[in-house]
């Protein structure tokens, strides 16, 4: 049973890690917690639902090639959410960049409430049911049961996380992001367009959050306009657990949080599975405020 819970935890933890990366990227560049990020994840789930609902109206090619259609769903949802992230930064944060720290925080909370109500008004308050696109047929190996959907989620999460790691560490734009994160004033003196870097950071984080939203929607089968709050808080916990501002820390924190949640639900009670994340957040803030990888980052600084 331990291996079964471990697999379930990694499946969900990959989604948490993708959302947590958005928190940690924005914090690394702006030293700001984007509390509207959870709503971007929620919007991504709804965009995925809209795409799935359009399947009967699409050409027969997409109805017979499910894998192509699923890839298209992720690209459309993530691409549109990247635009949401771009305008979120441009409208809600850029005008307040020189303001006291509390001001952009209030703006973030306002944007979160706005997105929640926008989705509730346009899509309705009732839960939406995701049609089953990827087979849920259960397979067993070494006593562990799994589905193709779980394997797809784990594989996609790993690909996205590795792709982000490569982007941050091996590209010119990734180098610019790291430069702005270290010293935005000096980066600007060296010719880096700080505004562009910040916009790209929001867009990349929103892209990953949207992918997580589609995955969670397919996995649980239902979504509603409130999932952004809980998902965002868990992802924020994962970012703090790994070390806020650390890309690898967010990845590790998300996976670890998913595993802890699955083990707690399996061995204790499923009724309190959402509470475990907040216990972890309190414990980390008390005993290790810098997170699991925070010490190493502090030593580098």
C-alpha atoms as a printed R data frame, in Angstrom:
    type eleno elety resid chain resno       x      y       z
1   ATOM     1    CA   UNK     A     1   0.000  0.000   0.000
2   ATOM     2    CA   UNK     A     2   2.925  2.349   0.583
3   ATOM     3    CA   UNK     A     3   3.975  2.171  -3.072
4   ATOM     4    CA   UNK     A     4   0.374  2.755  -4.147
5   ATOM     5    CA   UNK     A     5   0.090  5.881  -2.009
6   ATOM     6    CA   UNK     A     6   3.520  6.990  -3.222
7   ATOM     7    CA   UNK     A     7   2.392  6.782  -6.850
8   ATOM     8    CA   UNK     A     8  -0.812  8.697  -6.099
9   ATOM     9    CA   UNK     A     9   1.189 11.353  -4.265
10  ATOM    10    CA   UNK     A    10   3.653 11.813  -7.121
11  ATOM    11    CA   UNK     A    11   0.739 12.156  -9.554
12  ATOM    12    CA   UNK     A    12  -0.835 15.011  -7.596
13  ATOM    13    CA   UNK     A    13   2.497 16.421  -6.462
14  ATOM    14    CA   UNK     A    14   3.534 17.043 -10.052
15  ATOM    15    CA   UNK     A    15   0.575 19.394 -10.436
16  ATOM    16    CA   UNK     A    16   1.425 21.183  -7.197
17  ATOM    17    CA   UNK     A    17   5.008 21.585  -8.375
18  ATOM    18    CA   UNK     A    18   3.939 23.180 -11.657
19  ATOM    19    CA   UNK     A    19   1.806 25.755  -9.851
20  ATOM    20    CA   UNK     A    20   4.496 26.337  -7.212
21  ATOM    21    CA   UNK     A    21   7.008 27.159  -9.951
22  ATOM    22    CA   UNK     A    22   4.889 30.169 -10.895
23  ATOM    23    CA   UNK     A    23   5.008 31.439  -7.314
24  ATOM    24    CA   UNK     A    24   8.741 30.946  -7.001
25  ATOM    25    CA   UNK     A    25   9.580 32.513 -10.390
26  ATOM    26    CA   UNK     A    26   7.620 35.685  -9.650
27  ATOM    27    CA   UNK     A    27   9.021 35.903  -6.123
28  ATOM    28    CA   UNK     A    28  12.550 35.404  -7.417
29  ATOM    29    CA   UNK     A    29  12.205 38.338  -9.821
30  ATOM    30    CA   UNK     A    30   9.915 40.771  -7.980
31  ATOM    31    CA   UNK     A    31  10.115 39.541  -4.359
32  ATOM    32    CA   UNK     A    32   6.317 39.434  -4.559
33  ATOM    33    CA   UNK     A    33   3.837 36.662  -3.758
34  ATOM    34    CA   UNK     A    34   1.345 36.571  -6.628
35  ATOM    35    CA   UNK     A    35  -1.772 35.444  -4.769
36  ATOM    36    CA   UNK     A    36  -3.785 35.639  -8.002
37  ATOM    37    CA   UNK     A    37  -1.701 32.771  -9.412
38  ATOM    38    CA   UNK     A    38  -4.120 30.135  -8.102
39  ATOM    39    CA   UNK     A    39  -6.888 31.691 -10.179
40  ATOM    40    CA   UNK     A    40  -4.740 31.372 -13.317
41  ATOM    41    CA   UNK     A    41  -4.580 27.650 -12.551
42  ATOM    42    CA   UNK     A    42  -8.379 27.620 -12.176
43  ATOM    43    CA   UNK     A    43  -8.859 29.475 -15.464
44  ATOM    44    CA   UNK     A    44  -6.588 26.946 -17.167
45  ATOM    45    CA   UNK     A    45  -8.840 24.139 -15.944
46  ATOM    46    CA   UNK     A    46 -11.921 25.913 -17.308
47  ATOM    47    CA   UNK     A    47 -10.251 26.594 -20.648
48  ATOM    48    CA   UNK     A    48  -9.440 22.900 -20.854
49  ATOM    49    CA   UNK     A    49 -13.074 22.082 -20.110
50  ATOM    50    CA   UNK     A    50 -14.240 24.447 -22.875
51  ATOM    51    CA   UNK     A    51 -11.887 22.795 -25.356
52  ATOM    52    CA   UNK     A    52 -13.145 19.338 -24.392
53  ATOM    53    CA   UNK     A    53 -16.741 20.501 -24.761
54  ATOM    54    CA   UNK     A    54 -16.008 21.594 -28.351
55  ATOM    55    CA   UNK     A    55 -14.833 18.133 -29.397
56  ATOM    56    CA   UNK     A    56 -18.142 17.070 -31.066
57  ATOM    57    CA   UNK     A    57 -17.999 20.170 -33.301
58  ATOM    58    CA   UNK     A    58 -14.418 19.573 -34.448
59  ATOM    59    CA   UNK     A    59 -13.387 17.613 -37.569
60  ATOM    60    CA   UNK     A    60 -13.406 13.801 -37.270
61  ATOM    61    CA   UNK     A    61  -9.597 13.762 -37.201
62  ATOM    62    CA   UNK     A    62  -9.529 15.109 -33.631
63  ATOM    63    CA   UNK     A    63 -12.262 12.707 -32.517
64  ATOM    64    CA   UNK     A    64 -10.266  9.694 -33.677
65  ATOM    65    CA   UNK     A    65  -6.808 10.930 -32.610
66  ATOM    66    CA   UNK     A    66  -7.288 11.514 -28.896
67  ATOM    67    CA   UNK     A    67  -3.612 12.118 -28.145
68  ATOM    68    CA   UNK     A    68  -3.421 14.937 -30.696
69  ATOM    69    CA   UNK     A    69  -6.558 16.505 -29.262
70  ATOM    70    CA   UNK     A    70  -5.232 16.290 -25.682
71  ATOM    71    CA   UNK     A    71  -1.994 18.006 -26.748
72  ATOM    72    CA   UNK     A    72  -4.072 20.698 -28.455
73  ATOM    73    CA   UNK     A    73  -6.058 21.240 -25.251
74  ATOM    74    CA   UNK     A    74  -2.891 21.815 -23.242
75  ATOM    75    CA   UNK     A    75  -1.448 24.198 -25.831
76  ATOM    76    CA   UNK     A    76  -4.627 26.275 -26.137
77  ATOM    77    CA   UNK     A    77  -5.273 26.492 -22.384
78  ATOM    78    CA   UNK     A    78  -1.638 27.234 -21.545
79  ATOM    79    CA   UNK     A    79  -1.267 29.761 -24.368
80  ATOM    80    CA   UNK     A    80  -4.371 31.708 -23.356
81  ATOM    81    CA   UNK     A    81  -3.384 31.656 -19.686
82  ATOM    82    CA   UNK     A    82   0.023 33.051 -20.653
83  ATOM    83    CA   UNK     A    83  -1.847 36.047 -22.067
84  ATOM    84    CA   UNK     A    84  -3.809 36.305 -18.817
85  ATOM    85    CA   UNK     A    85  -0.525 36.306 -16.899
86  ATOM    86    CA   UNK     A    86   0.938 38.994 -19.153
87  ATOM    87    CA   UNK     A    87  -1.966 41.392 -18.618
88  ATOM    88    CA   UNK     A    88  -2.206 40.534 -14.930
89  ATOM    89    CA   UNK     A    89   1.346 41.796 -14.456
90  ATOM    90    CA   UNK     A    90   0.875 44.786 -16.763
91  ATOM    91    CA   UNK     A    91  -2.368 46.007 -15.162
92  ATOM    92    CA   UNK     A    92  -2.181 44.925 -11.518
93  ATOM    93    CA   UNK     A    93   1.526 44.921 -10.655
94  ATOM    94    CA   UNK     A    94   3.592 47.091 -13.004
95  ATOM    95    CA   UNK     A    95   1.957 50.412 -11.973
96  ATOM    96    CA   UNK     A    96   2.608 49.508  -8.324
97  ATOM    97    CA   UNK     A    97   6.233 48.407  -8.693
98  ATOM    98    CA   UNK     A    98   7.595 51.262  -6.592
99  ATOM    99    CA   UNK     A    99   4.766 51.188  -4.044
100 ATOM   100    CA   UNK     A   100   4.998 49.790  -0.491
101 ATOM   101    CA   UNK     A   101   4.980 45.982  -0.300
102 ATOM   102    CA   UNK     A   102   1.438 45.829   1.054
103 ATOM   103    CA   UNK     A   103  -0.030 47.627  -1.972
104 ATOM   104    CA   UNK     A   104   0.704 44.963  -4.649
105 ATOM   105    CA   UNK     A   105  -0.421 42.312  -2.168
106 ATOM   106    CA   UNK     A   106  -3.834 43.977  -1.942
107 ATOM   107    CA   UNK     A   107  -3.869 44.258  -5.734
108 ATOM   108    CA   UNK     A   108  -3.154 40.523  -5.993
109 ATOM   109    CA   UNK     A   109  -6.038 39.675  -3.672
110 ATOM   110    CA   UNK     A   110  -8.318 41.968  -5.678
111 ATOM   111    CA   UNK     A   111  -7.291 40.274  -8.934
112 ATOM   112    CA   UNK     A   112  -7.959 36.881  -7.345
113 ATOM   113    CA   UNK     A   113 -11.488 37.890  -6.331
114 ATOM   114    CA   UNK     A   114 -12.083 39.412  -9.771
115 ATOM   115    CA   UNK     A   115 -11.063 36.236 -11.607
116 ATOM   116    CA   UNK     A   116 -13.168 34.052  -9.306
117 ATOM   117    CA   UNK     A   117 -16.282 36.109  -9.866
118 ATOM   118    CA   UNK     A   118 -15.616 36.463 -13.592
119 ATOM   119    CA   UNK     A   119 -15.538 32.680 -14.001
120 ATOM   120    CA   UNK     A   120 -18.550 32.214 -11.730
121 ATOM   121    CA   UNK     A   121 -20.628 34.699 -13.747
122 ATOM   122    CA   UNK     A   122 -19.570 33.484 -17.184
123 ATOM   123    CA   UNK     A   123 -19.435 29.728 -16.527
124 ATOM   124    CA   UNK     A   124 -21.904 29.322 -13.677
125 ATOM   125    CA   UNK     A   125 -21.444 28.331 -10.047
126 ATOM   126    CA   UNK     A   126 -22.141 24.613 -10.531
127 ATOM   127    CA   UNK     A   127 -19.379 22.048 -10.891
128 ATOM   128    CA   UNK     A   128 -18.295 21.195 -14.419
129 ATOM   129    CA   UNK     A   129 -17.744 17.565 -15.414
130 ATOM   130    CA   UNK     A   130 -14.707 16.741 -17.540
131 ATOM   131    CA   UNK     A   131 -15.451 14.102 -20.197
132 ATOM   132    CA   UNK     A   132 -13.081 11.136 -20.027
133 ATOM   133    CA   UNK     A   133 -10.472 11.510 -22.777
134 ATOM   134    CA   UNK     A   134  -7.664  9.274 -21.535
135 ATOM   135    CA   UNK     A   135  -8.600  5.729 -20.598
136 ATOM   136    CA   UNK     A   136  -8.974  5.084 -16.875
137 ATOM   137    CA   UNK     A   137  -8.476  1.342 -17.271
138 ATOM   138    CA   UNK     A   138  -6.510  0.118 -14.275
139 ATOM   139    CA   UNK     A   139  -3.284 -1.817 -14.761
140 ATOM   140    CA   UNK     A   140  -1.194 -3.538 -12.111
141 ATOM   141    CA   UNK     A   141   2.563 -3.957 -11.804
142 ATOM   142    CA   UNK     A   142   4.337 -5.296  -8.698
143 ATOM   143    CA   UNK     A   143   1.118 -4.922  -6.737
144 ATOM   144    CA   UNK     A   144   0.703 -1.227  -7.638
145 ATOM   145    CA   UNK     A   145  -2.376 -0.161  -9.619
146 ATOM   146    CA   UNK     A   146  -2.121  2.722 -12.061
147 ATOM   147    CA   UNK     A   147  -3.825  4.183 -15.131
148 ATOM   148    CA   UNK     A   148  -2.589  5.703 -18.364
149 ATOM   149    CA   UNK     A   149  -3.835  9.064 -17.122
150 ATOM   150    CA   UNK     A   150  -1.560  8.873 -14.082
151 ATOM   151    CA   UNK     A   151   1.427  7.953 -16.236
152 ATOM   152    CA   UNK     A   152   0.590 10.805 -18.608
153 ATOM   153    CA   UNK     A   153   0.384 13.310 -15.759
154 ATOM   154    CA   UNK     A   154   3.661 12.189 -14.212
155 ATOM   155    CA   UNK     A   155   5.441 12.180 -17.570
156 ATOM   156    CA   UNK     A   156   4.110 15.597 -18.596
157 ATOM   157    CA   UNK     A   157   4.991 17.124 -15.218
158 ATOM   158    CA   UNK     A   158   8.556 15.846 -15.462
159 ATOM   159    CA   UNK     A   159   8.925 17.077 -19.057
160 ATOM   160    CA   UNK     A   160   7.661 20.556 -18.141
161 ATOM   161    CA   UNK     A   161   9.849 20.799 -15.049
162 ATOM   162    CA   UNK     A   162  12.955 19.660 -16.913
163 ATOM   163    CA   UNK     A   163  12.098 22.038 -19.758
164 ATOM   164    CA   UNK     A   164  11.826 24.943 -17.322
165 ATOM   165    CA   UNK     A   165  15.123 23.992 -15.683
166 ATOM   166    CA   UNK     A   166  16.804 23.963 -19.086
167 ATOM   167    CA   UNK     A   167  15.163 27.279 -20.036
168 ATOM   168    CA   UNK     A   168  16.322 29.010 -16.843
169 ATOM   169    CA   UNK     A   169  19.876 27.685 -16.965
170 ATOM   170    CA   UNK     A   170  20.695 27.304 -20.663
171 ATOM   171    CA   UNK     A   171  19.052 30.162 -22.580
172 ATOM   172    CA   UNK     A   172  19.773 33.886 -22.866
173 ATOM   173    CA   UNK     A   173  16.309 34.773 -21.612
174 ATOM   174    CA   UNK     A   174  16.736 32.409 -18.673
175 ATOM   175    CA   UNK     A   175  20.065 34.065 -17.895
176 ATOM   176    CA   UNK     A   176  18.312 37.440 -17.991
177 ATOM   177    CA   UNK     A   177  15.686 36.164 -15.547
178 ATOM   178    CA   UNK     A   178  18.404 35.012 -13.160
179 ATOM   179    CA   UNK     A   179  20.198 38.333 -13.556
180 ATOM   180    CA   UNK     A   180  17.079 40.361 -12.748
181 ATOM   181    CA   UNK     A   181  16.409 38.055  -9.802
182 ATOM   182    CA   UNK     A   182  19.892 38.766  -8.433
183 ATOM   183    CA   UNK     A   183  20.127 42.518  -9.080
184 ATOM   184    CA   UNK     A   184  17.532 44.215 -11.330
185 ATOM   185    CA   UNK     A   185  19.321 47.584 -11.295
186 ATOM   186    CA   UNK     A   186  22.660 46.145 -12.429
187 ATOM   187    CA   UNK     A   187  20.893 43.936 -15.002
188 ATOM   188    CA   UNK     A   188  19.255 47.035 -16.476
189 ATOM   189    CA   UNK     A   189  22.617 48.810 -16.650
190 ATOM   190    CA   UNK     A   190  23.951 45.853 -18.640
191 ATOM   191    CA   UNK     A   191  21.189 46.180 -21.224
192 ATOM   192    CA   UNK     A   192  18.572 43.751 -19.902
193 ATOM   193    CA   UNK     A   193  14.982 44.893 -20.484
194 ATOM   194    CA   UNK     A   194  13.604 44.342 -16.996
195 ATOM   195    CA   UNK     A   195   9.966 44.902 -18.009
196 ATOM   196    CA   UNK     A   196  10.214 42.232 -20.708
197 ATOM   197    CA   UNK     A   197  11.864 39.779 -18.332
198 ATOM   198    CA   UNK     A   198   9.160 40.267 -15.710
199 ATOM   199    CA   UNK     A   199   6.396 39.833 -18.312
200 ATOM   200    CA   UNK     A   200   8.001 36.618 -19.585
201 ATOM   201    CA   UNK     A   201   8.281 35.349 -16.012
202 ATOM   202    CA   UNK     A   202   4.548 35.836 -15.451
203 ATOM   203    CA   UNK     A   203   3.757 34.197 -18.790
204 ATOM   204    CA   UNK     A   204   5.920 31.144 -18.097
205 ATOM   205    CA   UNK     A   205   4.418 30.712 -14.638
206 ATOM   206    CA   UNK     A   206   0.902 31.027 -16.048
207 ATOM   207    CA   UNK     A   207   1.716 28.493 -18.792
208 ATOM   208    CA   UNK     A   208   2.751 25.914 -16.198
209 ATOM   209    CA   UNK     A   209  -0.234 26.648 -13.944
210 ATOM   210    CA   UNK     A   210  -2.651 26.166 -16.854
211 ATOM   211    CA   UNK     A   211  -1.104 22.784 -17.664
212 ATOM   212    CA   UNK     A   212  -1.587 21.803 -14.030
213 ATOM   213    CA   UNK     A   213  -5.222 22.960 -14.172
214 ATOM   214    CA   UNK     A   214  -6.000 20.794 -17.194
215 ATOM   215    CA   UNK     A   215  -4.259 17.805 -15.621
216 ATOM   216    CA   UNK     A   216  -6.125 18.125 -12.327
217 ATOM   217    CA   UNK     A   217  -9.420 18.561 -14.186
218 ATOM   218    CA   UNK     A   218  -8.835 15.378 -16.180
219 ATOM   219    CA   UNK     A   219  -7.700 13.504 -13.063
220 ATOM   220    CA   UNK     A   220 -10.532 14.419 -10.681
221 ATOM   221    CA   UNK     A   221 -13.179 14.806 -13.375
222 ATOM   222    CA   UNK     A   222 -14.819 17.899 -11.866
223 ATOM   223    CA   UNK     A   223 -13.861 21.564 -11.483
224 ATOM   224    CA   UNK     A   224 -15.453 24.674 -10.013
225 ATOM   225    CA   UNK     A   225 -14.575 28.345  -9.670
226 ATOM   226    CA   UNK     A   226 -13.151 27.894  -6.136
227 ATOM   227    CA   UNK     A   227 -10.405 25.369  -6.920
228 ATOM   228    CA   UNK     A   228  -7.911 28.181  -7.482
229 ATOM   229    CA   UNK     A   229  -7.895 29.159  -3.814
230 ATOM   230    CA   UNK     A   230  -7.139 25.716  -2.410
231 ATOM   231    CA   UNK     A   231  -4.790 24.758  -5.236
232 ATOM   232    CA   UNK     A   232  -2.977 28.062  -4.917
233 ATOM   233    CA   UNK     A   233  -2.535 27.722  -1.169
234 ATOM   234    CA   UNK     A   234  -1.163 24.193  -1.517
235 ATOM   235    CA   UNK     A   235   1.224 25.280  -4.252
236 ATOM   236    CA   UNK     A   236   2.333 28.235  -2.127
237 ATOM   237    CA   UNK     A   237   2.976 25.767   0.702
238 ATOM   238    CA   UNK     A   238   5.038 23.657  -1.702
239 ATOM   239    CA   UNK     A   239   7.065 26.720  -2.756
240 ATOM   240    CA   UNK     A   240   7.743 27.652   0.880
241 ATOM   241    CA   UNK     A   241   8.559 24.033   1.726
242 ATOM   242    CA   UNK     A   242  11.164 23.803  -1.015
243 ATOM   243    CA   UNK     A   243  12.491 27.325  -0.509
244 ATOM   244    CA   UNK     A   244  10.670 30.274  -2.039
245 ATOM   245    CA   UNK     A   245  12.646 31.620  -4.982
246 ATOM   246    CA   UNK     A   246  14.286 28.269  -5.764
247 ATOM   247    CA   UNK     A   247  13.155 26.505  -8.953
248 ATOM   248    CA   UNK     A   248  14.447 23.113  -7.829
249 ATOM   249    CA   UNK     A   249  12.989 23.768  -4.391
250 ATOM   250    CA   UNK     A   250   9.522 24.340  -5.850
251 ATOM   251    CA   UNK     A   251   9.770 21.087  -7.800
252 ATOM   252    CA   UNK     A   252  10.884 19.119  -4.745
253 ATOM   253    CA   UNK     A   253   8.372 20.836  -2.471
254 ATOM   254    CA   UNK     A   254   5.448 20.099  -4.797
255 ATOM   255    CA   UNK     A   255   6.306 16.421  -5.127
256 ATOM   256    CA   UNK     A   256   6.937 16.079  -1.396
257 ATOM   257    CA   UNK     A   257   3.665 17.808  -0.517
258 ATOM   258    CA   UNK     A   258   1.717 15.499  -2.846
259 ATOM   259    CA   UNK     A   259   3.356 12.437  -1.281
260 ATOM   260    CA   UNK     A   260   2.673 13.618   2.268
261 ATOM   261    CA   UNK     A   261  -0.950 14.370   1.394
262 ATOM   262    CA   UNK     A   262  -1.428 10.927  -0.197
263 ATOM   263    CA   UNK     A   263   0.204  9.119   2.731
264 ATOM   264    CA   UNK     A   264  -1.873 11.089   5.223
265 ATOM   265    CA   UNK     A   265  -5.088 10.311   3.354
266 ATOM   266    CA   UNK     A   266  -4.139  6.641   3.004
267 ATOM   267    CA   UNK     A   267  -2.973  5.938   6.530
268 ATOM   268    CA   UNK     A   268  -5.019  8.402   8.564
269 ATOM   269    CA   UNK     A   269  -8.111 10.016   7.046
270 ATOM   270    CA   UNK     A   270  -9.162 11.304   3.641
271 ATOM   271    CA   UNK     A   271 -11.457 13.852   5.320
272 ATOM   272    CA   UNK     A   272  -8.443 15.864   6.458
273 ATOM   273    CA   UNK     A   273  -6.251 15.496   3.386
274 ATOM   274    CA   UNK     A   274  -6.511 19.214   2.610
275 ATOM   275    CA   UNK     A   275  -5.480 20.106   6.164
276 ATOM   276    CA   UNK     A   276  -2.106 18.375   5.975
277 ATOM   277    CA   UNK     A   277  -0.762 21.058   3.656
278 ATOM   278    CA   UNK     A   278  -1.486 23.795   6.185
279 ATOM   279    CA   UNK     A   279   0.103 21.806   9.020
280 ATOM   280    CA   UNK     A   280   3.218 21.512   6.860
281 ATOM   281    CA   UNK     A   281   3.174 25.252   6.114
282 ATOM   282    CA   UNK     A   282   3.007 26.100   9.826
283 ATOM   283    CA   UNK     A   283   5.785 23.632  10.665
284 ATOM   284    CA   UNK     A   284   8.070 24.934   7.920
285 ATOM   285    CA   UNK     A   285   7.532 28.561   8.926
286 ATOM   286    CA   UNK     A   286   8.360 27.702  12.546
287 ATOM   287    CA   UNK     A   287  11.295 25.310  12.171
288 ATOM   288    CA   UNK     A   288  12.796 26.116   8.761
289 ATOM   289    CA   UNK     A   289  11.525 29.430   7.359
290 ATOM   290    CA   UNK     A   290  14.013 29.336   4.467
291 ATOM   291    CA   UNK     A   291  12.655 25.988   3.213
292 ATOM   292    CA   UNK     A   292  14.484 22.793   2.349
293 ATOM   293    CA   UNK     A   293  16.869 24.457  -0.122
294 ATOM   294    CA   UNK     A   294  16.815 27.912   1.415
295 ATOM   295    CA   UNK     A   295  20.071 27.532   3.323
296 ATOM   296    CA   UNK     A   296  22.083 26.807   0.210
297 ATOM   297    CA   UNK     A   297  20.577 29.786  -1.604
298 ATOM   298    CA   UNK     A   298  21.342 32.011   1.370
299 ATOM   299    CA   UNK     A   299  24.939 30.835   1.437
300 ATOM   300    CA   UNK     A   300  25.306 31.645  -2.266
301 ATOM   301    CA   UNK     A   301  24.026 35.157  -1.675
